[in-house]
Amino acid sequence: MDAQNEMTPKAREVLADVDRARARALKPRAHHLRVHLLEEVRRWDDAVPDAAALEAFQYPLENRTPHMAGHIWARTGEYGRL
């Protein structure tokens, strides 16, 4: 990992908190937050499982869920998934 992708201690702390929330149950918000954090530190490949999980959640009135997956698909070149 290069210096540009290095996480600050606070970012690592937040990621650990989000990972604990994600491990407890199917938490779309935990995946959502993880996508934001990993996108910010340019660790897009690490967020692919979260993007896939967000795509799997079915919320008829919630358009943010697939939108968040699109953040990662655009960054990783998976344009067909947008």
mmCIF file of the N, C-alpha and C atoms, coordinates in Angstrom:
data_MODEL
# 
_entry.id   MODEL 
# 
loop_
_atom_site.group_PDB 
_atom_site.id 
_atom_site.type_symbol 
_atom_site.label_atom_id 
_atom_site.label_alt_id 
_atom_site.label_comp_id 
_atom_site.label_asym_id 
_atom_site.label_entity_id 
_atom_site.label_seq_id 
_atom_site.pdbx_PDB_ins_code 
_atom_site.Cartn_x 
_atom_site.Cartn_y 
_atom_site.Cartn_z 
_atom_site.occupancy 
_atom_site.B_iso_or_equiv 
_atom_site.pdbx_formal_charge 
_atom_site.auth_seq_id 
_atom_site.auth_comp_id 
_atom_site.auth_asym_id 
_atom_site.auth_atom_id 
_atom_site.pdbx_PDB_model_num 
ATOM 1   N N  . MET A 1 1  ? 0.858   -1.179 0.000   1.00 0.00 ? 1  MET A N  1 
ATOM 2   C CA . MET A 1 1  ? 0.000   0.000  0.000   1.00 0.00 ? 1  MET A CA 1 
ATOM 3   C C  . MET A 1 1  ? 0.896   1.230  0.000   1.00 0.00 ? 1  MET A C  1 
ATOM 4   N N  . ASP A 1 2  ? 0.547   2.187  -0.823  1.00 0.00 ? 2  ASP A N  1 
ATOM 5   C CA . ASP A 1 2  ? 1.362   3.396  -0.860  1.00 0.00 ? 2  ASP A CA 1 
ATOM 6   C C  . ASP A 1 2  ? 0.869   4.395  0.184   1.00 0.00 ? 2  ASP A C  1 
ATOM 7   N N  . ALA A 1 3  ? 1.628   5.464  0.370   1.00 0.00 ? 3  ALA A N  1 
ATOM 8   C CA . ALA A 1 3  ? 1.323   6.458  1.403   1.00 0.00 ? 3  ALA A CA 1 
ATOM 9   C C  . ALA A 1 3  ? -0.048  7.100  1.185   1.00 0.00 ? 3  ALA A C  1 
ATOM 10  N N  . GLN A 1 4  ? -0.468  7.207  -0.073  1.00 0.00 ? 4  GLN A N  1 
ATOM 11  C CA . GLN A 1 4  ? -1.756  7.831  -0.365  1.00 0.00 ? 4  GLN A CA 1 
ATOM 12  C C  . GLN A 1 4  ? -2.913  6.995  0.192   1.00 0.00 ? 4  GLN A C  1 
ATOM 13  N N  . ASN A 1 5  ? -2.729  5.694  0.316   1.00 0.00 ? 5  ASN A N  1 
ATOM 14  C CA . ASN A 1 5  ? -3.775  4.798  0.791   1.00 0.00 ? 5  ASN A CA 1 
ATOM 15  C C  . ASN A 1 5  ? -3.651  4.509  2.280   1.00 0.00 ? 5  ASN A C  1 
ATOM 16  N N  . GLU A 1 6  ? -2.666  5.072  2.930   1.00 0.00 ? 6  GLU A N  1 
ATOM 17  C CA . GLU A 1 6  ? -2.454  4.830  4.350   1.00 0.00 ? 6  GLU A CA 1 
ATOM 18  C C  . GLU A 1 6  ? -3.556  5.508  5.156   1.00 0.00 ? 6  GLU A C  1 
ATOM 19  N N  . MET A 1 7  ? -4.047  4.794  6.132   1.00 0.00 ? 7  MET A N  1 
ATOM 20  C CA . MET A 1 7  ? -5.119  5.326  6.966   1.00 0.00 ? 7  MET A CA 1 
ATOM 21  C C  . MET A 1 7  ? -4.549  5.952  8.224   1.00 0.00 ? 7  MET A C  1 
ATOM 22  N N  . THR A 1 8  ? -5.167  7.032  8.666   1.00 0.00 ? 8  THR A N  1 
ATOM 23  C CA . THR A 1 8  ? -4.771  7.659  9.919   1.00 0.00 ? 8  THR A CA 1 
ATOM 24  C C  . THR A 1 8  ? -5.209  6.765  11.077  1.00 0.00 ? 8  THR A C  1 
ATOM 25  N N  . PRO A 1 9  ? -4.650  6.963  12.258  1.00 0.00 ? 9  PRO A N  1 
ATOM 26  C CA . PRO A 1 9  ? -5.098  6.176  13.412  1.00 0.00 ? 9  PRO A CA 1 
ATOM 27  C C  . PRO A 1 9  ? -6.603  6.321  13.651  1.00 0.00 ? 9  PRO A C  1 
ATOM 28  N N  . LYS A 1 10 ? -7.135  7.516  13.493  1.00 0.00 ? 10 LYS A N  1 
ATOM 29  C CA . LYS A 1 10 ? -8.571  7.727  13.709  1.00 0.00 ? 10 LYS A CA 1 
ATOM 30  C C  . LYS A 1 10 ? -9.391  6.973  12.661  1.00 0.00 ? 10 LYS A C  1 
ATOM 31  N N  . ALA A 1 11 ? -8.939  6.977  11.411  1.00 0.00 ? 11 ALA A N  1 
ATOM 32  C CA . ALA A 1 11 ? -9.644  6.240  10.358  1.00 0.00 ? 11 ALA A CA 1 
ATOM 33  C C  . ALA A 1 11 ? -9.629  4.747  10.649  1.00 0.00 ? 11 ALA A C  1 
ATOM 34  N N  . ARG A 1 12 ? -8.503  4.234  11.137  1.00 0.00 ? 12 ARG A N  1 
ATOM 35  C CA . ARG A 1 12 ? -8.433  2.817  11.499  1.00 0.00 ? 12 ARG A CA 1 
ATOM 36  C C  . ARG A 1 12 ? -9.383  2.508  12.651  1.00 0.00 ? 12 ARG A C  1 
ATOM 37  N N  . GLU A 1 13 ? -9.495  3.421  13.596  1.00 0.00 ? 13 GLU A N  1 
ATOM 38  C CA . GLU A 1 13 ? -10.420 3.250  14.724  1.00 0.00 ? 13 GLU A CA 1 
ATOM 39  C C  . GLU A 1 13 ? -11.873 3.209  14.236  1.00 0.00 ? 13 GLU A C  1 
ATOM 40  N N  . VAL A 1 14 ? -12.215 4.134  13.356  1.00 0.00 ? 14 VAL A N  1 
ATOM 41  C CA . VAL A 1 14 ? -13.578 4.171  12.808  1.00 0.00 ? 14 VAL A CA 1 
ATOM 42  C C  . VAL A 1 14 ? -13.853 2.900  12.015  1.00 0.00 ? 14 VAL A C  1 
ATOM 43  N N  . LEU A 1 15 ? -12.903 2.458  11.211  1.00 0.00 ? 15 LEU A N  1 
ATOM 44  C CA . LEU A 1 15 ? -13.076 1.243  10.428  1.00 0.00 ? 15 LEU A CA 1 
ATOM 45  C C  . LEU A 1 15 ? -13.299 0.044  11.352  1.00 0.00 ? 15 LEU A C  1 
ATOM 46  N N  . ALA A 1 16 ? -12.564 -0.040 12.428  1.00 0.00 ? 16 ALA A N  1 
ATOM 47  C CA . ALA A 1 16 ? -12.747 -1.139 13.385  1.00 0.00 ? 16 ALA A CA 1 
ATOM 48  C C  . ALA A 1 16 ? -14.145 -1.097 14.004  1.00 0.00 ? 16 ALA A C  1 
ATOM 49  N N  . ASP A 1 17 ? -14.629 0.091  14.334  1.00 0.00 ? 17 ASP A N  1 
ATOM 50  C CA . ASP A 1 17 ? -15.983 0.224  14.885  1.00 0.00 ? 17 ASP A CA 1 
ATOM 51  C C  . ASP A 1 17 ? -17.029 -0.219 13.869  1.00 0.00 ? 17 ASP A C  1 
ATOM 52  N N  . VAL A 1 18 ? -16.877 0.218  12.632  1.00 0.00 ? 18 VAL A N  1 
ATOM 53  C CA . VAL A 1 18 ? -17.824 -0.153 11.586  1.00 0.00 ? 18 VAL A CA 1 
ATOM 54  C C  . VAL A 1 18 ? -17.771 -1.658 11.325  1.00 0.00 ? 18 VAL A C  1 
ATOM 55  N N  . ASP A 1 19 ? -16.580 -2.234 11.336  1.00 0.00 ? 19 ASP A N  1 
ATOM 56  C CA . ASP A 1 19 ? -16.449 -3.676 11.133  1.00 0.00 ? 19 ASP A CA 1 
ATOM 57  C C  . ASP A 1 19 ? -17.136 -4.462 12.247  1.00 0.00 ? 19 ASP A C  1 
ATOM 58  N N  . ARG A 1 20 ? -17.049 -3.972 13.478  1.00 0.00 ? 20 ARG A N  1 
ATOM 59  C CA . ARG A 1 20 ? -17.751 -4.647 14.583  1.00 0.00 ? 20 ARG A CA 1 
ATOM 60  C C  . ARG A 1 20 ? -19.263 -4.583 14.380  1.00 0.00 ? 20 ARG A C  1 
ATOM 61  N N  . ALA A 1 21 ? -19.766 -3.443 13.967  1.00 0.00 ? 21 ALA A N  1 
ATOM 62  C CA . ALA A 1 21 ? -21.206 -3.303 13.708  1.00 0.00 ? 21 ALA A CA 1 
ATOM 63  C C  . ALA A 1 21 ? -21.629 -4.220 12.564  1.00 0.00 ? 21 ALA A C  1 
ATOM 64  N N  . ARG A 1 22 ? -20.814 -4.282 11.543  1.00 0.00 ? 22 ARG A N  1 
ATOM 65  C CA . ARG A 1 22 ? -21.118 -5.107 10.370  1.00 0.00 ? 22 ARG A CA 1 
ATOM 66  C C  . ARG A 1 22 ? -21.126 -6.590 10.733  1.00 0.00 ? 22 ARG A C  1 
ATOM 67  N N  . ALA A 1 23 ? -20.261 -6.992 11.641  1.00 0.00 ? 23 ALA A N  1 
ATOM 68  C CA . ALA A 1 23 ? -20.157 -8.401 12.018  1.00 0.00 ? 23 ALA A CA 1 
ATOM 69  C C  . ALA A 1 23 ? -21.330 -8.865 12.889  1.00 0.00 ? 23 ALA A C  1 
ATOM 70  N N  . ARG A 1 24 ? -21.972 -7.958 13.578  1.00 0.00 ? 24 ARG A N  1 
ATOM 71  C CA . ARG A 1 24 ? -23.061 -8.336 14.487  1.00 0.00 ? 24 ARG A CA 1 
ATOM 72  C C  . ARG A 1 24 ? -24.320 -8.759 13.765  1.00 0.00 ? 24 ARG A C  1 
ATOM 73  N N  . ALA A 1 25 ? -24.601 -8.154 12.644  1.00 0.00 ? 25 ALA A N  1 
ATOM 74  C CA . ALA A 1 25 ? -25.823 -8.457 11.897  1.00 0.00 ? 25 ALA A CA 1 
ATOM 75  C C  . ALA A 1 25 ? -25.710 -7.830 10.523  1.00 0.00 ? 25 ALA A C  1 
ATOM 76  N N  . LEU A 1 26 ? -26.696 -8.094 9.703   1.00 0.00 ? 26 LEU A N  1 
ATOM 77  C CA . LEU A 1 26 ? -26.717 -7.456 8.388   1.00 0.00 ? 26 LEU A CA 1 
ATOM 78  C C  . LEU A 1 26 ? -27.074 -5.992 8.573   1.00 0.00 ? 26 LEU A C  1 
ATOM 79  N N  . LYS A 1 27 ? -26.090 -5.160 8.513   1.00 0.00 ? 27 LYS A N  1 
ATOM 80  C CA . LYS A 1 27 ? -26.274 -3.736 8.781   1.00 0.00 ? 27 LYS A CA 1 
ATOM 81  C C  . LYS A 1 27 ? -25.970 -2.931 7.528   1.00 0.00 ? 27 LYS A C  1 
ATOM 82  N N  . PRO A 1 28 ? -26.999 -2.533 6.779   1.00 0.00 ? 28 PRO A N  1 
ATOM 83  C CA . PRO A 1 28 ? -26.704 -1.746 5.582   1.00 0.00 ? 28 PRO A CA 1 
ATOM 84  C C  . PRO A 1 28 ? -25.973 -0.446 5.892   1.00 0.00 ? 28 PRO A C  1 
ATOM 85  N N  . ARG A 1 29 ? -26.270 0.162  7.020   1.00 0.00 ? 29 ARG A N  1 
ATOM 86  C CA . ARG A 1 29 ? -25.590 1.433  7.331   1.00 0.00 ? 29 ARG A CA 1 
ATOM 87  C C  . ARG A 1 29 ? -24.107 1.221  7.596   1.00 0.00 ? 29 ARG A C  1 
ATOM 88  N N  . ALA A 1 30 ? -23.751 0.094  8.179   1.00 0.00 ? 30 ALA A N  1 
ATOM 89  C CA . ALA A 1 30 ? -22.330 -0.195 8.402   1.00 0.00 ? 30 ALA A CA 1 
ATOM 90  C C  . ALA A 1 30 ? -21.616 -0.346 7.059   1.00 0.00 ? 30 ALA A C  1 
ATOM 91  N N  . HIS A 1 31 ? -22.240 -1.041 6.117   1.00 0.00 ? 31 HIS A N  1 
ATOM 92  C CA . HIS A 1 31 ? -21.651 -1.168 4.778   1.00 0.00 ? 31 HIS A CA 1 
ATOM 93  C C  . HIS A 1 31 ? -21.557 0.207  4.110   1.00 0.00 ? 31 HIS A C  1 
ATOM 94  N N  . HIS A 1 32 ? -22.588 1.000  4.269   1.00 0.00 ? 32 HIS A N  1 
ATOM 95  C CA . HIS A 1 32 ? -22.627 2.352  3.697   1.00 0.00 ? 32 HIS A CA 1 
ATOM 96  C C  . HIS A 1 32 ? -21.461 3.193  4.232   1.00 0.00 ? 32 HIS A C  1 
ATOM 97  N N  . LEU A 1 33 ? -21.289 3.195  5.548   1.00 0.00 ? 33 LEU A N  1 
ATOM 98  C CA . LEU A 1 33 ? -20.203 3.971  6.152   1.00 0.00 ? 33 LEU A CA 1 
ATOM 99  C C  . LEU A 1 33 ? -18.836 3.452  5.725   1.00 0.00 ? 33 LEU A C  1 
ATOM 100 N N  . ARG A 1 34 ? -18.719 2.136  5.619   1.00 0.00 ? 34 ARG A N  1 
ATOM 101 C CA . ARG A 1 34 ? -17.450 1.532  5.222   1.00 0.00 ? 34 ARG A CA 1 
ATOM 102 C C  . ARG A 1 34 ? -17.085 1.948  3.793   1.00 0.00 ? 34 ARG A C  1 
ATOM 103 N N  . VAL A 1 35 ? -18.102 1.992  2.909   1.00 0.00 ? 35 VAL A N  1 
ATOM 104 C CA . VAL A 1 35 ? -17.856 2.447  1.535   1.00 0.00 ? 35 VAL A CA 1 
ATOM 105 C C  . VAL A 1 35 ? -17.329 3.885  1.549   1.00 0.00 ? 35 VAL A C  1 
ATOM 106 N N  . HIS A 1 36 ? -17.977 4.754  2.319   1.00 0.00 ? 36 HIS A N  1 
ATOM 107 C CA . HIS A 1 36 ? -17.512 6.146  2.387   1.00 0.00 ? 36 HIS A CA 1 
ATOM 108 C C  . HIS A 1 36 ? -16.066 6.226  2.881   1.00 0.00 ? 36 HIS A C  1 
ATOM 109 N N  . LEU A 1 37 ? -15.767 5.532  3.960   1.00 0.00 ? 37 LEU A N  1 
ATOM 110 C CA . LEU A 1 37 ? -14.425 5.594  4.546   1.00 0.00 ? 37 LEU A CA 1 
ATOM 111 C C  . LEU A 1 37 ? -13.376 5.045  3.584   1.00 0.00 ? 37 LEU A C  1 
ATOM 112 N N  . LEU A 1 38 ? -13.623 3.875  3.023   1.00 0.00 ? 38 LEU A N  1 
ATOM 113 C CA . LEU A 1 38 ? -12.627 3.274  2.141   1.00 0.00 ? 38 LEU A CA 1 
ATOM 114 C C  . LEU A 1 38 ? -12.507 4.021  0.815   1.00 0.00 ? 38 LEU A C  1 
ATOM 115 N N  . GLU A 1 39 ? -13.583 4.647  0.390   1.00 0.00 ? 39 GLU A N  1 
ATOM 116 C CA . GLU A 1 39 ? -13.493 5.483  -0.819  1.00 0.00 ? 39 GLU A CA 1 
ATOM 117 C C  . GLU A 1 39 ? -12.602 6.697  -0.542  1.00 0.00 ? 39 GLU A C  1 
ATOM 118 N N  . GLU A 1 40 ? -12.753 7.274  0.619   1.00 0.00 ? 40 GLU A N  1 
ATOM 119 C CA . GLU A 1 40 ? -11.977 8.465  0.982   1.00 0.00 ? 40 GLU A CA 1 
ATOM 120 C C  . GLU A 1 40 ? -10.473 8.186  1.017   1.00 0.00 ? 40 GLU A C  1 
ATOM 121 N N  . VAL A 1 41 ? -10.093 6.990  1.478   1.00 0.00 ? 41 VAL A N  1 
ATOM 122 C CA . VAL A 1 41 ? -8.662  6.661  1.564   1.00 0.00 ? 41 VAL A CA 1 
ATOM 123 C C  . VAL A 1 41 ? -8.178  5.872  0.343   1.00 0.00 ? 41 VAL A C  1 
ATOM 124 N N  . ARG A 1 42 ? -9.025  5.850  -0.706  1.00 0.00 ? 42 ARG A N  1 
ATOM 125 C CA . ARG A 1 42 ? -8.668  5.232  -1.984  1.00 0.00 ? 42 ARG A CA 1 
ATOM 126 C C  . ARG A 1 42 ? -8.340  3.750  -1.862  1.00 0.00 ? 42 ARG A C  1 
ATOM 127 N N  . ARG A 1 43 ? -9.084  3.067  -1.003  1.00 0.00 ? 43 ARG A N  1 
ATOM 128 C CA . ARG A 1 43 ? -8.938  1.611  -0.851  1.00 0.00 ? 43 ARG A CA 1 
ATOM 129 C C  . ARG A 1 43 ? -10.209 0.964  -1.402  1.00 0.00 ? 43 ARG A C  1 
ATOM 130 N N  . TRP A 1 44 ? -10.467 1.237  -2.673  1.00 0.00 ? 44 TRP A N  1 
ATOM 131 C CA . TRP A 1 44 ? -11.715 0.836  -3.309  1.00 0.00 ? 44 TRP A CA 1 
ATOM 132 C C  . TRP A 1 44 ? -11.893 -0.674 -3.335  1.00 0.00 ? 44 TRP A C  1 
ATOM 133 N N  . ASP A 1 45 ? -10.832 -1.416 -3.614  1.00 0.00 ? 45 ASP A N  1 
ATOM 134 C CA . ASP A 1 45 ? -10.956 -2.877 -3.682  1.00 0.00 ? 45 ASP A CA 1 
ATOM 135 C C  . ASP A 1 45 ? -11.386 -3.461 -2.342  1.00 0.00 ? 45 ASP A C  1 
ATOM 136 N N  . ASP A 1 46 ? -10.983 -2.826 -1.258  1.00 0.00 ? 46 ASP A N  1 
ATOM 137 C CA . ASP A 1 46 ? -11.389 -3.307 0.068   1.00 0.00 ? 46 ASP A CA 1 
ATOM 138 C C  . ASP A 1 46 ? -12.883 -3.107 0.314   1.00 0.00 ? 46 ASP A C  1 
ATOM 139 N N  . ALA A 1 47 ? -13.510 -2.213 -0.446  1.00 0.00 ? 47 ALA A N  1 
ATOM 140 C CA . ALA A 1 47 ? -14.941 -1.934 -0.267  1.00 0.00 ? 47 ALA A CA 1 
ATOM 141 C C  . ALA A 1 47 ? -15.825 -2.743 -1.209  1.00 0.00 ? 47 ALA A C  1 
ATOM 142 N N  . VAL A 1 48 ? -15.243 -3.549 -2.077  1.00 0.00 ? 48 VAL A N  1 
ATOM 143 C CA . VAL A 1 48 ? -16.050 -4.340 -3.020  1.00 0.00 ? 48 VAL A CA 1 
ATOM 144 C C  . VAL A 1 48 ? -17.046 -5.245 -2.290  1.00 0.00 ? 48 VAL A C  1 
ATOM 145 N N  . PRO A 1 49 ? -16.659 -5.966 -1.223  1.00 0.00 ? 49 PRO A N  1 
ATOM 146 C CA . PRO A 1 49 ? -17.655 -6.794 -0.530  1.00 0.00 ? 49 PRO A CA 1 
ATOM 147 C C  . PRO A 1 49 ? -18.812 -5.967 0.048   1.00 0.00 ? 49 PRO A C  1 
ATOM 148 N N  . ASP A 1 50 ? -18.521 -4.758 0.476   1.00 0.00 ? 50 ASP A N  1 
ATOM 149 C CA . ASP A 1 50 ? -19.572 -3.891 1.014   1.00 0.00 ? 50 ASP A CA 1 
ATOM 150 C C  . ASP A 1 50 ? -20.503 -3.424 -0.095  1.00 0.00 ? 50 ASP A C  1 
ATOM 151 N N  . ALA A 1 51 ? -19.943 -3.098 -1.252  1.00 0.00 ? 51 ALA A N  1 
ATOM 152 C CA . ALA A 1 51 ? -20.770 -2.688 -2.385  1.00 0.00 ? 51 ALA A CA 1 
ATOM 153 C C  . ALA A 1 51 ? -21.682 -3.840 -2.809  1.00 0.00 ? 51 ALA A C  1 
ATOM 154 N N  . ALA A 1 52 ? -21.128 -5.041 -2.854  1.00 0.00 ? 52 ALA A N  1 
ATOM 155 C CA . ALA A 1 52 ? -21.941 -6.205 -3.229  1.00 0.00 ? 52 ALA A CA 1 
ATOM 156 C C  . ALA A 1 52 ? -23.048 -6.449 -2.200  1.00 0.00 ? 52 ALA A C  1 
ATOM 157 N N  . ALA A 1 53 ? -22.726 -6.279 -0.928  1.00 0.00 ? 53 ALA A N  1 
ATOM 158 C CA . ALA A 1 53 ? -23.741 -6.454 0.124   1.00 0.00 ? 53 ALA A CA 1 
ATOM 159 C C  . ALA A 1 53 ? -24.838 -5.409 -0.007  1.00 0.00 ? 53 ALA A C  1 
ATOM 160 N N  . LEU A 1 54 ? -24.461 -4.176 -0.309  1.00 0.00 ? 54 LEU A N  1 
ATOM 161 C CA . LEU A 1 54 ? -25.467 -3.127 -0.472  1.00 0.00 ? 54 LEU A CA 1 
ATOM 162 C C  . LEU A 1 54 ? -26.389 -3.416 -1.647  1.00 0.00 ? 54 LEU A C  1 
ATOM 163 N N  . GLU A 1 55 ? -25.842 -3.983 -2.715  1.00 0.00 ? 55 GLU A N  1 
ATOM 164 C CA . GLU A 1 55 ? -26.687 -4.349 -3.856  1.00 0.00 ? 55 GLU A CA 1 
ATOM 165 C C  . GLU A 1 55 ? -27.707 -5.417 -3.480  1.00 0.00 ? 55 GLU A C  1 
ATOM 166 N N  . ALA A 1 56 ? -27.337 -6.282 -2.539  1.00 0.00 ? 56 ALA A N  1 
ATOM 167 C CA . ALA A 1 56 ? -28.215 -7.398 -2.155  1.00 0.00 ? 56 ALA A CA 1 
ATOM 168 C C  . ALA A 1 56 ? -29.376 -6.951 -1.267  1.00 0.00 ? 56 ALA A C  1 
ATOM 169 N N  . PHE A 1 57 ? -29.238 -5.842 -0.572  1.00 0.00 ? 57 PHE A N  1 
ATOM 170 C CA . PHE A 1 57 ? -30.314 -5.356 0.287   1.00 0.00 ? 57 PHE A CA 1 
ATOM 171 C C  . PHE A 1 57 ? -31.447 -4.827 -0.580  1.00 0.00 ? 57 PHE A C  1 
ATOM 172 N N  . GLN A 1 58 ? -32.649 -5.202 -0.239  1.00 0.00 ? 58 GLN A N  1 
ATOM 173 C CA . GLN A 1 58 ? -33.823 -4.773 -1.003  1.00 0.00 ? 58 GLN A CA 1 
ATOM 174 C C  . GLN A 1 58 ? -34.683 -3.854 -0.151  1.00 0.00 ? 58 GLN A C  1 
ATOM 175 N N  . TYR A 1 59 ? -34.626 -2.590 -0.439  1.00 0.00 ? 59 TYR A N  1 
ATOM 176 C CA . TYR A 1 59 ? -35.451 -1.591 0.231   1.00 0.00 ? 59 TYR A CA 1 
ATOM 177 C C  . TYR A 1 59 ? -36.183 -0.815 -0.845  1.00 0.00 ? 59 TYR A C  1 
ATOM 178 N N  . PRO A 1 60 ? -37.489 -1.059 -1.009  1.00 0.00 ? 60 PRO A N  1 
ATOM 179 C CA . PRO A 1 60 ? -38.216 -0.454 -2.129  1.00 0.00 ? 60 PRO A CA 1 
ATOM 180 C C  . PRO A 1 60 ? -38.117 1.072  -2.207  1.00 0.00 ? 60 PRO A C  1 
ATOM 181 N N  . LEU A 1 61 ? -38.069 1.748  -1.092  1.00 0.00 ? 61 LEU A N  1 
ATOM 182 C CA . LEU A 1 61 ? -38.055 3.211  -1.125  1.00 0.00 ? 61 LEU A CA 1 
ATOM 183 C C  . LEU A 1 61 ? -36.676 3.794  -0.841  1.00 0.00 ? 61 LEU A C  1 
ATOM 184 N N  . GLU A 1 62 ? -35.680 2.965  -0.763  1.00 0.00 ? 62 GLU A N  1 
ATOM 185 C CA . GLU A 1 62 ? -34.337 3.409  -0.379  1.00 0.00 ? 62 GLU A CA 1 
ATOM 186 C C  . GLU A 1 62 ? -33.419 3.393  -1.593  1.00 0.00 ? 62 GLU A C  1 
ATOM 187 N N  . ASN A 1 63 ? -33.260 4.501  -2.265  1.00 0.00 ? 63 ASN A N  1 
ATOM 188 C CA . ASN A 1 63 ? -32.396 4.514  -3.443  1.00 0.00 ? 63 ASN A CA 1 
ATOM 189 C C  . ASN A 1 63 ? -30.947 4.798  -3.102  1.00 0.00 ? 63 ASN A C  1 
ATOM 190 N N  . ARG A 1 64 ? -30.623 5.139  -1.865  1.00 0.00 ? 64 ARG A N  1 
ATOM 191 C CA . ARG A 1 64 ? -29.231 5.371  -1.466  1.00 0.00 ? 64 ARG A CA 1 
ATOM 192 C C  . ARG A 1 64 ? -28.441 4.069  -1.432  1.00 0.00 ? 64 ARG A C  1 
ATOM 193 N N  . THR A 1 65 ? -29.107 2.959  -1.172  1.00 0.00 ? 65 THR A N  1 
ATOM 194 C CA . THR A 1 65 ? -28.399 1.686  -1.041  1.00 0.00 ? 65 THR A CA 1 
ATOM 195 C C  . THR A 1 65 ? -27.691 1.311  -2.341  1.00 0.00 ? 65 THR A C  1 
ATOM 196 N N  . PRO A 1 66 ? -28.383 1.214  -3.483  1.00 0.00 ? 66 PRO A N  1 
ATOM 197 C CA . PRO A 1 66 ? -27.642 0.914  -4.721  1.00 0.00 ? 66 PRO A CA 1 
ATOM 198 C C  . PRO A 1 66 ? -26.725 2.059  -5.141  1.00 0.00 ? 66 PRO A C  1 
ATOM 199 N N  . HIS A 1 67 ? -27.089 3.272  -4.792  1.00 0.00 ? 67 HIS A N  1 
ATOM 200 C CA . HIS A 1 67 ? -26.246 4.428  -5.108  1.00 0.00 ? 67 HIS A CA 1 
ATOM 201 C C  . HIS A 1 67 ? -24.869 4.261  -4.465  1.00 0.00 ? 67 HIS A C  1 
ATOM 202 N N  . MET A 1 68 ? -24.830 3.821  -3.227  1.00 0.00 ? 68 MET A N  1 
ATOM 203 C CA . MET A 1 68 ? -23.547 3.672  -2.533  1.00 0.00 ? 68 MET A CA 1 
ATOM 204 C C  . MET A 1 68 ? -22.695 2.587  -3.178  1.00 0.00 ? 68 MET A C  1 
ATOM 205 N N  . ALA A 1 69 ? -23.312 1.511  -3.623  1.00 0.00 ? 69 ALA A N  1 
ATOM 206 C CA . ALA A 1 69 ? -22.549 0.476  -4.329  1.00 0.00 ? 69 ALA A CA 1 
ATOM 207 C C  . ALA A 1 69 ? -21.927 1.071  -5.593  1.00 0.00 ? 69 ALA A C  1 
ATOM 208 N N  . GLY A 1 70 ? -22.661 1.970  -6.249  1.00 0.00 ? 70 GLY A N  1 
ATOM 209 C CA . GLY A 1 70 ? -22.162 2.611  -7.457  1.00 0.00 ? 70 GLY A CA 1 
ATOM 210 C C  . GLY A 1 70 ? -20.894 3.412  -7.240  1.00 0.00 ? 70 GLY A C  1 
ATOM 211 N N  . HIS A 1 71 ? -20.704 3.941  -6.032  1.00 0.00 ? 71 HIS A N  1 
ATOM 212 C CA . HIS A 1 71 ? -19.455 4.650  -5.730  1.00 0.00 ? 71 HIS A CA 1 
ATOM 213 C C  . HIS A 1 71 ? -18.256 3.735  -6.003  1.00 0.00 ? 71 HIS A C  1 
ATOM 214 N N  . ILE A 1 72 ? -18.360 2.509  -5.544  1.00 0.00 ? 72 ILE A N  1 
ATOM 215 C CA . ILE A 1 72 ? -17.231 1.575  -5.672  1.00 0.00 ? 72 ILE A CA 1 
ATOM 216 C C  . ILE A 1 72 ? -17.137 1.025  -7.090  1.00 0.00 ? 72 ILE A C  1 
ATOM 217 N N  . TRP A 1 73 ? -18.281 0.707  -7.706  1.00 0.00 ? 73 TRP A N  1 
ATOM 218 C CA . TRP A 1 73 ? -18.211 0.175  -9.072  1.00 0.00 ? 73 TRP A CA 1 
ATOM 219 C C  . TRP A 1 73 ? -17.578 1.195  -10.008 1.00 0.00 ? 73 TRP A C  1 
ATOM 220 N N  . ALA A 1 74 ? -17.877 2.460  -9.833  1.00 0.00 ? 74 ALA A N  1 
ATOM 221 C CA . ALA A 1 74 ? -17.261 3.492  -10.675 1.00 0.00 ? 74 ALA A CA 1 
ATOM 222 C C  . ALA A 1 74 ? -15.758 3.575  -10.422 1.00 0.00 ? 74 ALA A C  1 
ATOM 223 N N  . ARG A 1 75 ? -15.347 3.453  -9.170  1.00 0.00 ? 75 ARG A N  1 
ATOM 224 C CA . ARG A 1 75 ? -13.909 3.552  -8.832  1.00 0.00 ? 75 ARG A CA 1 
ATOM 225 C C  . ARG A 1 75 ? -13.111 2.347  -9.307  1.00 0.00 ? 75 ARG A C  1 
ATOM 226 N N  . THR A 1 76 ? -13.765 1.161  -9.334  1.00 0.00 ? 76 THR A N  1 
ATOM 227 C CA . THR A 1 76 ? -13.033 -0.052 -9.710  1.00 0.00 ? 76 THR A CA 1 
ATOM 228 C C  . THR A 1 76 ? -13.206 -0.407 -11.190 1.00 0.00 ? 76 THR A C  1 
ATOM 229 N N  . GLY A 1 77 ? -13.952 0.423  -11.924 1.00 0.00 ? 77 GLY A N  1 
ATOM 230 C CA . GLY A 1 77 ? -14.134 0.185  -13.344 1.00 0.00 ? 77 GLY A CA 1 
ATOM 231 C C  . GLY A 1 77 ? -15.217 -0.816 -13.675 1.00 0.00 ? 77 GLY A C  1 
ATOM 232 N N  . GLU A 1 78 ? -16.058 -1.156 -12.728 1.00 0.00 ? 78 GLU A N  1 
ATOM 233 C CA . GLU A 1 78 ? -17.167 -2.099 -12.950 1.00 0.00 ? 78 GLU A CA 1 
ATOM 234 C C  . GLU A 1 78 ? -18.392 -1.327 -13.451 1.00 0.00 ? 78 GLU A C  1 
ATOM 235 N N  . TYR A 1 79 ? -18.238 -0.650 -14.566 1.00 0.00 ? 79 TYR A N  1 
ATOM 236 C CA . TYR A 1 79 ? -19.284 0.236  -15.071 1.00 0.00 ? 79 TYR A CA 1 
ATOM 237 C C  . TYR A 1 79 ? -20.569 -0.493 -15.433 1.00 0.00 ? 79 TYR A C  1 
ATOM 238 N N  . GLY A 1 80 ? -20.483 -1.745 -15.801 1.00 0.00 ? 80 GLY A N  1 
ATOM 239 C CA . GLY A 1 80 ? -21.672 -2.518 -16.134 1.00 0.00 ? 80 GLY A CA 1 
ATOM 240 C C  . GLY A 1 80 ? -22.577 -2.752 -14.940 1.00 0.00 ? 80 GLY A C  1 
ATOM 241 N N  . ARG A 1 81 ? -22.038 -2.559 -13.720 1.00 0.00 ? 81 ARG A N  1 
ATOM 242 C CA . ARG A 1 81 ? -22.837 -2.764 -12.512 1.00 0.00 ? 81 ARG A CA 1 
ATOM 243 C C  . ARG A 1 81 ? -23.549 -1.498 -12.077 1.00 0.00 ? 81 ARG A C  1 
ATOM 244 N N  . LEU A 1 82 ? -23.265 -0.387 -12.737 1.00 0.00 ? 82 LEU A N  1 
ATOM 245 C CA . LEU A 1 82 ? -23.879 0.888  -12.349 1.00 0.00 ? 82 LEU A CA 1 
ATOM 246 C C  . LEU A 1 82 ? -25.327 0.945  -12.772 1.00 0.00 ? 82 LEU A C  1 
# 
